[in-house]
């Protein structure tokens, strides 16, 4: 996106982002650790927890709040063994069948992906849509993090249908002012909560 990652991160934090997940599939471990340490320090300044995507070794090295694993990543139960059972670990749900996987019972939260088709994750099984999200909300009490082409025009609907949290990449990172955009999302979340 051509801008300094840490500038975007701090602007988003100033705007009220309440949780950050760092995903770096192509960095070396050393560079990932370096970036994660800096991100964690910035997040801590704003009292915001940092979750690392997929990399157990990086999460452990930087003392991250938690870890997120996808269906093709390190198995959640193995990640719990390595990080400790009390470490919050989220699990991606790509389709309804993932909910019956034994590791789903051990997840701290579910990343529901994608809600809407998204260019940042083209290799998916299809999208959940609002109906799928509502179905999932009826099946579990675990927190649901909605992922996939969420913007200020659909965020309140996603929350109203049962999401507890929104994972947003492009709409904030690509915004002219990430902080103002984060503030708009917070208002949409509040609107969605009033519609439940």
Backbone torsions as a table, in degrees:
resi	resn	phi	psi	omega
1	UNK	NA	-2.5	171.2
2	UNK	79.8	5.0	-179.8
3	UNK	-119.9	160.0	179.3
4	UNK	-64.7	124.7	-178.8
5	UNK	-54.9	-44.0	-174.4
6	UNK	-72.0	-29.1	172.9
7	UNK	-64.9	-47.5	179.3
8	UNK	-60.3	-45.4	-179.7
9	UNK	-59.6	-47.0	-178.0
10	UNK	-66.5	-39.3	177.3
11	UNK	-61.2	-43.0	178.8
12	UNK	-63.8	-40.4	177.6
13	UNK	-64.4	-41.2	176.6
14	UNK	-61.3	-32.5	-179.4
15	UNK	-78.8	-5.9	174.5
16	UNK	110.9	8.7	175.5
17	UNK	-55.8	134.2	-171.2
18	UNK	-110.5	-3.5	178.1
19	UNK	-158.5	138.8	179.5
20	UNK	-125.1	132.6	172.2
21	UNK	-113.9	128.2	179.3
22	UNK	-102.9	120.9	-178.1
23	UNK	-122.1	118.4	179.4
24	UNK	-139.4	90.8	-176.2
25	UNK	-76.9	-18.8	-170.9
26	UNK	-119.1	2.5	176.2
27	UNK	-83.1	151.4	171.7
28	UNK	-65.9	161.0	-179.7
29	UNK	-58.5	-44.2	-178.0
30	UNK	-60.5	-44.5	179.6
31	UNK	-69.0	-35.6	177.5
32	UNK	-64.5	-45.4	178.7
33	UNK	-60.5	-44.5	179.7
34	UNK	-59.8	-46.1	179.7
35	UNK	-66.4	-41.0	-178.6
36	UNK	-66.2	-39.1	178.2
37	UNK	-62.6	-43.4	179.5
38	UNK	-66.9	-40.9	178.5
39	UNK	-64.7	-41.5	-179.9
40	UNK	-62.8	-43.1	179.0
41	UNK	-60.3	-43.0	178.9
42	UNK	-66.1	-44.4	178.5
43	UNK	-60.7	-42.2	-179.4
44	UNK	-62.7	-32.4	177.2
45	UNK	-57.9	-32.4	-178.5
46	UNK	-103.9	7.3	178.9
47	UNK	68.6	32.0	-175.9
48	UNK	-112.6	129.7	178.8
49	UNK	-73.0	150.4	177.6
50	UNK	-112.2	129.5	174.5
51	UNK	-112.2	137.6	178.0
52	UNK	-100.2	137.3	178.6
53	UNK	-88.4	121.1	167.8
54	UNK	71.5	-35.6	-170.0
55	UNK	-88.3	92.6	-179.8
56	UNK	-58.8	-42.8	-178.1
57	UNK	-62.6	-38.1	178.6
58	UNK	-70.4	-44.6	178.7
59	UNK	-57.0	-42.9	179.6
60	UNK	-67.8	-44.8	-176.5
61	UNK	-61.6	-36.0	-176.1
62	UNK	-98.7	-3.8	-178.1
63	UNK	66.4	41.7	-179.9
64	UNK	-63.6	154.5	177.3
65	UNK	-60.3	-40.0	-177.2
66	UNK	-162.0	-171.7	-176.0
67	UNK	-137.5	149.6	171.8
68	UNK	-122.7	134.3	176.7
69	UNK	-124.8	144.4	175.5
70	UNK	-95.6	177.7	-178.4
71	UNK	-66.1	-25.5	-179.2
72	UNK	-101.2	5.0	-178.3
73	UNK	-92.7	-171.3	174.9
74	UNK	-53.7	132.7	179.8
75	UNK	-56.5	139.6	-176.4
76	UNK	-55.8	-42.5	-177.6
77	UNK	-65.1	-36.6	176.6
78	UNK	-68.6	-39.5	176.8
79	UNK	-61.2	-40.3	178.2
80	UNK	-63.2	-38.8	177.6
81	UNK	-61.4	-39.7	-175.8
82	UNK	-78.3	-34.5	-176.3
83	UNK	-98.9	-15.5	-176.0
84	UNK	104.3	142.6	-173.7
85	UNK	-65.0	-22.8	-178.1
86	UNK	-84.9	-8.7	179.6
87	UNK	-71.8	126.8	177.2
88	UNK	-65.2	124.5	177.5
89	UNK	-129.9	124.5	177.6
90	UNK	-95.9	156.5	-177.2
91	UNK	-130.2	133.1	175.6
92	UNK	-74.4	137.6	171.1
93	UNK	-113.4	112.7	-178.6
94	UNK	-88.7	-25.6	179.2
95	UNK	-157.8	170.5	-174.2
96	UNK	-58.1	-34.0	-178.6
97	UNK	-62.8	-26.6	179.4
98	UNK	-61.9	-25.2	-177.3
99	UNK	-65.1	-27.5	-178.7
100	UNK	-89.7	-0.7	177.0
101	UNK	-66.5	138.6	-178.5
102	UNK	-55.7	-32.5	-178.7
103	UNK	-69.5	-21.7	-179.1
104	UNK	-60.5	-34.4	-179.5
105	UNK	-65.1	-24.2	-177.6
106	UNK	-92.8	-6.7	-176.8
107	UNK	-71.5	145.9	176.4
108	UNK	-79.2	-37.1	176.2
109	UNK	-150.1	167.2	175.4
110	UNK	-113.6	131.7	169.3
111	UNK	-90.9	112.6	-174.4
112	UNK	-95.9	111.3	-166.2
113	UNK	-142.6	135.9	-15.4
114	UNK	-89.9	151.8	173.7
115	UNK	-71.7	-46.6	176.8
116	UNK	-124.2	151.0	177.6
117	UNK	-53.2	139.8	-174.7
118	UNK	-139.7	141.2	177.5
119	UNK	-72.6	-18.3	-179.5
120	UNK	-80.9	-9.4	178.6
121	UNK	-146.8	75.3	-174.5
122	UNK	-77.6	-16.4	-174.2
123	UNK	-95.0	56.0	-176.8
124	UNK	-109.9	169.9	179.2
125	UNK	-80.3	-0.1	-171.1
126	UNK	122.7	174.7	-177.0
127	UNK	-104.1	150.9	179.3
128	UNK	-70.6	-41.1	-173.9
129	UNK	69.0	174.2	-179.4
130	UNK	-69.2	-34.0	178.0
131	UNK	-64.9	-42.5	178.4
132	UNK	-64.9	-38.8	177.7
133	UNK	-64.0	-43.3	178.4
134	UNK	-61.9	-43.0	177.8
135	UNK	-58.2	-46.5	-178.4
136	UNK	-64.5	-39.9	179.0
137	UNK	-59.2	-35.2	178.9
138	UNK	-73.3	-19.5	-175.5
139	UNK	-95.5	-16.6	-175.6
140	UNK	-145.1	150.9	173.8
141	UNK	-97.6	-5.9	-179.5
142	UNK	-66.2	150.1	176.3
143	UNK	-59.6	139.6	179.5
144	UNK	-112.2	123.6	176.7
145	UNK	-105.2	112.2	-177.9
146	UNK	-83.6	131.8	-176.6
147	UNK	-130.6	142.0	169.7
148	UNK	116.9	97.1	174.3
149	UNK	57.7	40.3	178.0
150	UNK	-87.6	132.7	-179.7
151	UNK	-138.6	177.8	-176.8
152	UNK	-68.4	-15.2	177.7
153	UNK	-82.5	-20.5	-179.1
154	UNK	-122.7	-4.5	-174.8
155	UNK	-59.4	-44.0	-177.8
156	UNK	-65.4	-35.5	176.9
157	UNK	-65.2	-39.6	-180.0
158	UNK	-64.2	-43.2	177.3
159	UNK	-66.3	-43.0	-179.0
160	UNK	-60.6	-29.6	-178.8
161	UNK	-87.5	1.4	171.2
162	UNK	125.7	-5.6	177.3
163	UNK	-68.6	141.9	177.6
164	UNK	-95.6	-19.8	-173.0
165	UNK	-153.6	152.6	178.0
166	UNK	-117.0	130.6	173.0
167	UNK	-98.5	115.5	-172.6
168	UNK	-124.5	128.6	177.6
169	UNK	-113.9	-77.1	-171.1
170	UNK	-59.2	-42.1	-174.1
171	UNK	-64.7	-29.6	177.1
172	UNK	-94.7	-49.3	-175.8
173	UNK	-65.9	-28.8	179.9
174	UNK	-94.4	-1.3	-177.9
175	UNK	-74.2	148.3	176.3
176	UNK	-59.6	-37.7	177.7
177	UNK	-130.5	93.8	-177.5
178	UNK	-57.4	-33.9	-179.2
179	UNK	-66.7	-46.2	178.3
180	UNK	-64.3	-38.8	178.5
181	UNK	-64.7	-41.4	176.9
182	UNK	-60.4	-41.4	177.6
183	UNK	-61.2	-40.7	177.8
184	UNK	-62.0	-41.8	178.0
185	UNK	-61.8	-40.6	178.6
186	UNK	-60.8	-39.6	176.9
187	UNK	-65.2	-39.9	178.9
188	UNK	-66.9	-35.8	175.8
189	UNK	-62.4	-45.9	177.6
190	UNK	-59.5	-42.4	177.5
191	UNK	-60.5	-43.4	179.8
192	UNK	-64.2	-38.7	179.3
193	UNK	-64.5	-33.6	179.3
194	UNK	-72.4	-15.9	-179.4
195	UNK	-93.0	-1.1	-179.0
196	UNK	-74.5	NA	NA
